[in-house]
Amino acid sequence: MRLLVRWLLMALVVLTAGYVLPGLRVADFTTAIVAAAVLGIVNAVIRPILMFLAIPLRILTLGLFSFVINALLLLLVSAVVPGFEVHGFWAALLASIVLAIAGSFINGSTGP
């Protein structure tokens, strides 16, 4: 049940971010739900692999390269999900920071 609540809250955050952030466009709530699901799958499967491979860069940049990885994964999701568009790297970077902050609040409020 918590997974469903987290998923719907993250979809709401994605939809809100699409209205607020420049360079991010979300067509409707259904698209936001699909984008949140694909983003969750990408973060669970691909992100750990990229984080492991980028350990030297993350050490060199004191962890800031993690933001770049998150932005690239958001661009990947925008390429896969129709109706979810991210226009450029800087928009993806800003959106990934906002989504990461909102996701941490959602995970903290719904419990383990």
Secondary structure, 3 states (H helix, E strand, C coil): CHHHHHHHHHHHHHHHHHHHCCCEEECCHHHHHHHHHHHHHHHHHHHHHHHHHCHHHHHHCCCCHHHHHHHHHHHHHHHHCCCEEECCHHHHHHHHHHHHHHHHHHHHHHCC
